[in-house]
Every structure is written in C-alpha cells, then in structure tokens.
Amino acid sequence: MLRKRFFIYLTAAVIVSGCATYYSKNIKLFRAIETGQFAAANKQLERDTKGAQGRNSLLHFLNRGYVSMMLNENHQSIQFFNTAERMIDEQMRINVGAEALALITNPMVRPYRAEDFEVVMVNCFKAINFMQIGQYESSLVESRRINIKLNQLNDRHANHKNRYQNDAFAHTMMGLVYDANGDYNNAFIAYRNAYNVYENDYATNFDVQPPRQLQRDILRTAHLMGFREELDFFEQKFGMRYTHAASPEAELVFFWFNGFGPVKDEWSVNFTAIKGQGGNFTFVNEELGFSFTFPLGASSEEEDNLLANLKIVRVAFPKYVERRPRSIHAVIRSDVASYPLERAQDINAIAFKTLNDRFMREMASTLLRVATKQALEHVARKEDKSLGSIIGIVNAATEKADTRNWQSLPNAISYTRVPLRAGDNRLTLNVSMVDGRMIPTDVSMNAQRGKTYFQVFHTLN
C-alpha cells in the first residue's frame, strides 16, 4: 500500500515540475502582450497547439480571447471566450481523479481553475466585444450573466462568501447599452443599480467611488423619462444641478484599460498541530490568529495514528503581487472640451480581496492535504528509511501553491462619454505617467448621426 502511494507521489512530482514551467515556456508570449505586440502574441498563440489541450488550456483560450479583442477581431474574441466559458462550466462538475491526486500532492496537477473574478471578466469582455460590433441585445445578455454568475459562485461558499458579490461595472455597461439603444427607462434603472453597488460595496471593499459620468447619466435619463422626483433626489445627493442640453450628433463611450492586473506568487504559513479528543486535530498559527479544527474520520488504527507524529506543518498558498501601472490618469480631448476617464472597475483590488476570501475558505482542506503528505512520510520512515527519505524529497518538491493566473487582464478599467460630430472626429487621449510625462495618442472616429460608438484602448506597462 505504501509503495503504491509512493508511486502516485513520484508521478505527481513529475506532473508538477511540468506545471511549474508554464510561464517560462510562454515568456515570449507575455512579453509580447506587455509591450503591445498583439499581432506577434496572436501568432504565438496560434502556433501553441499543445496549449489548447491539457491542464492549462483554459488560460490559453482566455489569452486568445483577450489578444483578439485588442486586435479588434471582436467576432474571433467572442468565440475564444465562448470556449473558455464552456470549459469553466464543465469544471463545475468536479474531476474526482484530479481532485484526489491534488489532495495528496499539489493543486497544480489539476486543470487550471479560474478565480471567481476571472470567471466574471469573461462575460465582461464578451459584453464589450458585442458593444463594439453593435450587437446590443447580446451585450445585455452578457452583462446580466455577470451578476447571475456572481450569485452562483457565492452560493457555493457556505461560509466566508466573497466580498465581490455584485458588479457595479456590469450594471453600468447595461445602462450604456440601453442608453445607446434609446431605451432610457431601462438605462436609468441600470445606472441607478450601478450607483447603489458603487456606494454600498465598491466604495468600502475596493475603494472605487461612483464615477461622475455615471451620476450625469442618471440625471440625464431621469430627466428624459420625466422622473421629476428621482431627478430632485439625485441632484441633492450628487450636489449637481442638471441642465438639459441638446443631444450631440453622435457619441463615443471610451473604455481605458490601464496597466496589467497582479500575478500570483506563493507564501507559506507554519502551523502547530495539536491532537485533541476523539481523534480531532487543531492546526494553530498564533502570530496570524489562525486556528482550524477538523475530525480525521479515520477508519482504522493505522489511519487513526497517521497524524500522531506531526508537530509543525508548513502550508503553501498563492498570493498576488501587484504590477503597479506606470500611468496614473487619462483625459480624452476634442477640439471643444476635455473628458477625464474615471475608474469604474478595479480588477487589481477585486483580485486581492477575492483571493483573501478564498484563503479563509480553503485553508482547512489545504492543511489536511499537507498533513496527510507529511504523515505518510513519517510512516514510510518507520518501515523503510530509504523510501521515507525519497517521499520526503517528493513532498518538498510538490508542496507548492498554484501560481497560475490570467495575466493579460488589465489593472483597472475607466470610461467616459464623448460627444461627436457627424463625420470625421479627431480626438487625443492624453495619458499622465508616474514620471511626469504626458503621452498623447490620436483617436480618429468617423461617426454617423444618431449612433453611439464603443472603443477600447489599453495603456501598457
């Protein structure tokens, strides 16, 4: 029995060593993405036929979807994100074999599982793709799915639910689409819902305040619908007086993606193992104030004593490392006025908070995994010192956190609304950098009367 477990360990160690090289194998891809060479990145992804299969295939299609969106290949981007979404849905049905292997070895032996906020960003980007090609109904469907998925994800967490339970940016996008389609009643409702989420959740959890553009859109749509009472209420709340102006000939909703989101690294925590009554074990870290108790559920005397020799248990867990953007502010200018881009979604902040919430939910099962590995090593040493030593080496090699993540996500998303003239429009995006430089980028739009356009620009690191 012991030698059979050892064989599983050795096999898993080989698998994990392969997983650990995922980013080193793709370093050219990520350099191309980080420097804006999206055509080159796309070619590398096209050649990576192995990437479309195996444990990292989800990351492959997430990156393909994002790169295609940056190349304005919106239909292709939607197809890649559809594939990624299907894979995520399939992962909800647990692969028992992979889960069992991960329990005694390392979570990197199983297919990559997207973080909850990464699941949501798939629908967010699909919604933006549909906006850009004018398929408003499909964009609304994707925006609605965001909060439905958040509810589903949080329903799976009986305790320690995510603080990320509602998405203000999704409601904002719904409002923008309804607005562009002339449905001002539903636009007002969506904008109002977005404001409530910003005020009640985002401001506290992610330090994102309701954008002024959102406030102006609430006042405008309330006026257009003749909601006098609501208009008075929000004028007082915002400290703004609404003055109605003639609608512009056309409009541009401009999304600014700033920098890149965080990357995963690992950290470790030492726990003291304390055996209690009835076979229960408690793992304690007094410095961090952590204490986890659970029954072993042993079925034999051998299993009862499996953890008896444990004193200290070291657990590896992923952590995020921020990639701080070099750009701090952006304004888009026409020949008439300037329009500041306001932060509407802080992916960096959401990532840190959701991973911390997951840590509290999963630490107990992670402790059980590591404790089982170390206990098997103790038993092996008693029966065969050489075998025990080899298992100890394998344990050290496989005790790693899963540090894979979707690295092409932006750090934050900002937006604004810009009035356009029918015909040619020449705008300038001015991005302020941390070193004091101002980097201008020309934005040209040929607009048709009565139409709303959606455009994305990503400022890289």
C-alpha positions in Angstrom: 0.0 0.0 0.0 2.8 2.4 1.0 4.8 1.7 -2.2 1.6 2.3 -4.3 1.2 5.7 -2.6 4.9 6.4 -3.3 4.4 5.7 -7.0 1.5 8.2 -7.0 3.7 10.8 -5.3 6.6 10.3 -7.8 4.2 10.5 -10.8 2.7 13.7 -9.3 6.1 15.2 -8.8 6.9 14.9 -12.5 3.5 16.4 -13.4 4.0 19.3 -11.0 7.5 20.0 -12.4 5.9 20.3 -15.8 3.3 22.7 -14.5 6.0 24.9 -12.9 7.4 25.6 -16.3 4.2 27.1 -17.7 5.3 30.7 -17.6 8.9 30.0 -18.6 7.6 28.3 -21.7 5.4 31.2 -22.5 7.7 34.1 -21.6 7.8 35.4 -25.2 4.0 35.5 -25.3 3.7 37.5 -22.1 6.5 39.9 -23.2 4.6 40.5 -26.5 1.4 41.2 -24.6 3.0 43.5 -22.1 4.7 45.5 -24.9 1.6 45.7 -27.0 2.8 43.4 -29.8 -0.6 41.8 -30.0 -0.1 40.5 -33.6 3.0 38.7 -32.5 1.3 37.4 -29.4 -1.6 36.1 -31.6 0.9 34.2 -33.8 2.5 32.6 -30.8 -0.9 31.5 -29.5 -1.9 30.1 -32.9 1.3 28.0 -33.0 0.8 26.7 -29.5 -1.3 23.7 -30.4 -0.4 22.0 -27.1 -1.6 24.9 -25.1 -5.2 24.3 -26.3 -5.1 20.9 -24.5 -4.3 19.7 -21.0 -4.2 21.4 -17.7 -3.5 25.0 -18.9 -5.9 25.0 -21.8 -8.3 27.5 -20.1 -5.5 30.0 -19.7 -4.7 29.5 -23.4 -8.3 30.5 -24.5 -8.5 33.3 -22.0 -5.4 34.9 -23.5 -6.6 34.2 -27.1 -9.8 36.0 -26.3 -8.1 39.0 -24.9 -5.4 39.3 -27.6 -8.1 39.1 -30.3 -10.1 41.8 -28.6 -7.0 44.1 -28.6 -6.6 43.4 -32.3 -10.3 44.5 -32.8 -11.1 40.9 -34.0 -14.3 41.0 -32.0 -16.1 38.0 -33.5 -13.0 35.8 -33.0 -12.6 37.1 -29.5 -16.1 36.2 -28.6 -15.6 32.6 -30.0 -12.5 32.2 -27.8 -14.2 33.5 -24.7 -17.2 31.2 -25.5 -14.8 28.2 -25.5 -13.3 29.4 -22.2 -16.8 29.8 -20.7 -17.7 26.3 -21.7 -14.6 24.9 -20.0 -15.3 26.8 -16.8 -18.9 25.4 -16.8 -17.5 21.9 -17.3 -15.1 22.4 -14.4 -18.1 22.9 -12.1 -18.5 19.1 -12.4 -15.6 18.0 -10.4 -13.0 15.6 -11.8 -12.8 13.2 -8.9 -9.4 11.7 -10.0 -7.7 15.1 -10.4 -9.2 16.3 -7.1 -8.0 13.1 -5.3 -4.5 13.5 -6.7 -4.4 17.2 -5.8 -5.4 16.3 -2.2 -2.2 14.3 -1.7 0.1 16.2 -3.9 -0.4 19.6 -5.3 -3.3 21.6 -6.8 -1.3 22.3 -10.0 -1.8 18.7 -11.1 -5.4 19.5 -12.0 -6.7 21.8 -14.8 -6.4 25.5 -14.1 -9.5 26.8 -12.4 -10.3 30.4 -12.9 -10.7 32.7 -9.8 -14.2 33.9 -9.3 -13.5 37.4 -10.7 -11.8 35.9 -13.7 -15.0 33.9 -14.5 -16.9 37.2 -14.4 -14.4 39.0 -16.6 -15.0 36.5 -19.4 -18.6 37.8 -19.7 -17.5 41.4 -19.2 -15.2 41.3 -22.2 -17.8 39.4 -24.3 -20.2 42.3 -23.4 -17.7 44.9 -24.6 -17.0 42.9 -27.8 -20.7 42.9 -28.6 -20.9 46.6 -27.8 -18.2 47.3 -30.4 -19.9 45.4 -33.2 -23.3 46.9 -32.3 -25.0 43.7 -31.1 -26.7 45.4 -28.2 -29.0 42.6 -27.2 -26.1 40.1 -26.9 -24.2 42.6 -24.8 -27.1 43.0 -22.4 -27.3 39.2 -22.1 -23.6 39.0 -21.1 -24.0 41.9 -18.7 -26.9 40.2 -17.0 -24.9 36.9 -16.8 -22.2 38.7 -14.7 -24.4 39.1 -11.7 -26.1 35.8 -12.2 -22.7 34.1 -12.2 -21.6 36.0 -9.1 -24.7 34.8 -7.3 -24.0 31.2 -8.4 -20.3 31.4 -7.3 -21.2 32.8 -3.9 -23.9 30.3 -3.4 -21.2 27.6 -3.5 -19.5 29.2 -0.5 -21.5 28.3 2.6 -19.1 30.3 4.8 -16.7 33.2 4.0 -18.5 34.4 0.9 -16.6 36.7 -1.4 -16.9 40.4 -0.7 -17.2 40.6 -4.5 -20.9 39.7 -4.7 -22.3 42.3 -7.2 -20.7 44.0 -10.1 -21.2 47.7 -10.5 -19.4 47.9 -13.8 -21.8 45.2 -15.2 -24.8 47.4 -14.3 -23.0 50.4 -15.8 -22.5 48.6 -19.1 -26.2 47.6 -19.2 -27.1 51.2 -18.8 -24.7 52.3 -21.6 -26.2 49.7 -23.9 -29.8 50.6 -23.1 -28.9 54.3 -23.5 -27.3 53.7 -26.9 -30.5 51.9 -28.0 -32.7 54.8 -26.9 -34.3 52.8 -24.0 -33.9 55.5 -21.4 -36.2 53.9 -18.8 -34.1 50.7 -18.5 -31.0 52.8 -18.8 -32.0 54.8 -15.8 -32.8 51.7 -13.8 -29.4 50.1 -14.7 -27.5 53.3 -13.9 -29.3 53.6 -10.5 -28.5 49.9 -9.7 -24.8 50.6 -10.6 -24.7 53.6 -8.3 -26.1 51.6 -5.4 -23.4 48.9 -5.8 -20.7 51.5 -6.1 -21.9 53.3 -3.0 -22.7 50.2 -0.8 -20.0 47.7 -2.0 -17.3 49.1 -4.2 -16.5 52.2 -2.1 -15.9 50.1 1.0 -14.4 46.9 -0.4 -12.4 48.2 -3.4 -12.0 52.0 -2.9 -13.9 52.8 -6.1 -16.3 55.7 -5.9 -19.3 56.2 -8.2 -18.0 57.8 -11.4 -19.2 61.4 -12.1 -20.1 60.2 -15.6 -22.5 57.7 -14.1 -24.0 60.5 -12.0 -24.5 62.7 -15.0 -26.1 59.8 -16.9 -28.5 59.1 -14.0 -29.7 62.8 -14.1 -30.0 62.9 -17.8 -32.0 59.7 -18.2 -34.2 60.7 -15.2 -35.0 64.0 -17.0 -35.6 62.3 -20.3 -38.2 59.9 -18.6 -39.8 62.8 -16.7 -38.9 61.3 -13.4 -39.1 64.6 -11.5 -39.0 63.2 -8.1 -36.0 60.9 -8.8 -34.2 63.8 -10.5 -34.6 66.1 -7.5 -33.4 63.3 -5.2 -30.2 62.6 -7.1 -29.5 66.3 -7.7 -29.4 66.7 -3.9 -27.4 63.5 -3.4 -24.8 64.3 -6.0 -24.7 68.1 -5.3 -25.3 68.7 -9.0 -27.9 70.7 -10.9 -29.0 69.2 -14.2 -29.3 71.5 -17.2 -30.6 69.8 -20.2 -28.7 70.3 -23.5 -29.5 69.2 -27.0 -28.3 65.7 -27.8 -25.0 65.5 -29.7 -25.0 64.3 -33.3 -23.2 61.1 -32.2 -21.4 59.8 -29.1 -18.3 57.8 -28.2 -18.1 55.7 -25.0 -14.4 55.2 -24.5 -13.0 52.4 -22.2 -9.5 52.9 -20.9 -7.7 49.7 -19.8 -4.8 50.7 -17.6 -1.7 48.5 -17.0 -2.0 44.9 -16.0 -3.5 43.0 -13.1 -1.5 41.2 -10.4 0.5 38.0 -10.9 0.5 35.1 -8.5 3.4 34.1 -6.3 3.4 31.9 -3.2 3.8 32.3 0.5 3.9 29.7 3.3 2.5 29.5 6.8 3.7 27.3 9.6 1.0 25.7 11.8 1.4 23.8 15.1 -0.5 20.5 15.1 -2.4 19.7 18.3 -4.2 16.4 18.8 -7.4 16.7 20.7 -10.1 14.4 21.9 -11.8 11.8 19.7 -9.1 12.0 17.0 -9.6 15.7 16.2 -6.7 17.8 15.2 -6.3 21.5 15.5 -3.7 23.5 13.5 -2.8 26.8 15.0 -0.7 29.8 14.0 -0.8 32.3 16.9 1.0 35.0 15.1 -1.6 35.3 12.4 -4.5 34.3 14.6 -5.4 31.2 12.6 -7.0 28.1 14.1 -8.5 25.2 12.2 -10.0 22.1 13.8 -11.5 19.1 11.9 -12.1 15.4 12.6 -10.0 12.9 10.7 -12.8 10.4 10.1 -10.3 7.5 10.4 -11.4 4.0 9.6 -8.5 2.0 11.0 -6.0 2.2 13.8 -3.3 2.8 11.2 -5.2 5.8 9.9 -6.0 7.0 13.4 -2.3 7.3 14.2 -1.4 8.7 10.8 -1.0 12.3 12.0 0.1 11.4 15.6 3.7 12.4 15.0 3.1 15.7 13.4 4.3 18.8 15.2 4.8 21.5 12.6 3.0 21.7 9.3 4.1 24.2 6.5 1.4 25.2 4.1 2.0 26.9 0.7 -0.7 29.2 -0.6 -0.9 31.6 -3.5 -0.6 35.3 -3.1 -0.9 38.2 -5.5 1.9 40.6 -6.4 0.7 43.9 -7.8 2.0 45.2 -11.1 1.6 48.8 -10.4 0.7 50.8 -13.6 3.1 53.4 -14.8 0.2 55.5 -16.0 -2.0 57.2 -13.4 -4.6 59.3 -15.1 -6.0 59.9 -18.6 -8.1 62.5 -20.4 -9.6 62.4 -23.9 -9.8 65.8 -25.6 -11.8 67.1 -28.5 -11.4 70.5 -30.1 -14.2 71.6 -27.8 -13.6 70.1 -24.3 -11.7 67.6 -22.2 -13.3 64.4 -20.7 -11.5 62.7 -17.8 -11.6 58.9 -17.7 -12.9 57.7 -14.4 -12.1 54.4 -12.8 -15.2 52.1 -12.9 -13.6 48.6 -12.3 -10.5 47.9 -10.1 -9.6 44.4 -11.2 -6.4 44.6 -9.0 -8.4 45.3 -5.8 -11.0 42.7 -6.6 -8.3 40.1 -7.2 -6.6 40.7 -3.8 -9.9 40.6 -1.9 -11.3 37.5 -3.6 -8.1 35.6 -3.1 -8.0 36.5 0.6 -11.7 35.3 0.9 -10.7 32.1 -0.8 -7.8 31.6 1.6 -10.1 31.6 4.6 -12.4 29.1 2.9 -9.8 26.7 1.7 -7.1 26.7 4.4 -8.6 23.7 6.3 -8.6 21.5 3.2 -5.1 22.6 2.3 -3.9 21.8 5.8 -5.4 18.3 5.5 -3.6 17.8 2.2 -0.2 18.8 3.6 -0.7 17.0 6.9 -1.5 13.8 5.1 1.6 14.0 2.9 3.8 14.6 6.0 2.1 11.8 8.0 2.8 9.3 5.2 6.4 10.3 5.2 6.6 9.5 8.9 5.0 6.1 8.4 7.3 5.4 5.5 10.4 6.2 7.5 9.4 3.7 10.2 9.0 0.9 7.6 11.8 1.8 5.2 14.2 4.7 5.8 15.2 5.0 2.1 11.6 5.1 1.0 10.8 7.6 3.7 13.6 9.9 2.6 12.5 9.7 -1.1 9.0 10.6 -0.1 10.3 13.5 2.0 12.1 14.8 -1.1 8.9 14.4 -3.2 6.9 16.1 -0.5 9.2 19.1 -0.6 9.1 19.2 -4.4 5.3 19.0 -4.6 4.4 21.4 -1.7 3.8 24.4 -3.9 0.9 26.8 -4.4 -0.9 27.0 -7.7 0.6 30.3 -9.0 -1.1 30.2 -12.4 -3.4 33.1 -13.3 -4.9 35.1 -16.2 -2.0 37.5 -16.7 -3.3 39.6 -19.6 -6.1 41.2 -17.6 -5.8 45.0 -17.1 -5.2 46.5 -13.7 -8.3 48.7 -13.9 -11.0 49.9 -16.4 -12.0 53.5 -16.7 -14.5 55.1 -19.0 -16.1 58.4 -20.2 -18.7 59.6 -22.7 -17.6 62.0 -25.5 -19.9 63.9 -27.9 -19.1 63.6 -31.6 -20.0 65.4 -34.7 -21.4 63.5 -37.7 -18.4 62.9 -40.0 -14.7 62.9 -39.1 -13.7 63.5 -35.5 -10.1 63.9 -34.3 -9.6 63.3 -30.6 -6.5 62.9 -28.4 -6.0 60.6 -25.5 -3.5 62.1 -23.1 -2.1 59.7 -20.5 -0.3 61.0 -17.5 2.7 58.8 -16.3 4.1 58.4 -12.9 7.4 60.1 -14.0 5.5 63.2 -15.0 5.4 62.6 -18.8 2.3 63.1 -20.8 1.8 60.5 -23.6 -0.6 61.6 -26.4 -2.4 59.1 -28.7 -4.6 60.2 -31.6 -8.1 58.7 -31.8 -10.0 59.2 -35.0 -13.7 58.5 -35.4 -15.9 58.7 -38.4 -19.3 59.0 -36.9 -22.8 58.6 -38.3 -25.6 60.8 -37.0 -27.6 59.3 -34.0 -25.1 56.5 -33.4 -23.2 55.6 -30.2 -19.7 54.0 -30.6 -17.7 52.0 -28.1 -13.9 51.9 -28.2 -11.2 50.3 -26.1 -7.6 51.4 -25.5 -5.1 49.6 -23.3 -2.2 51.6 -21.9 0.5 49.0 -21.2 3.2 48.9 -18.5 
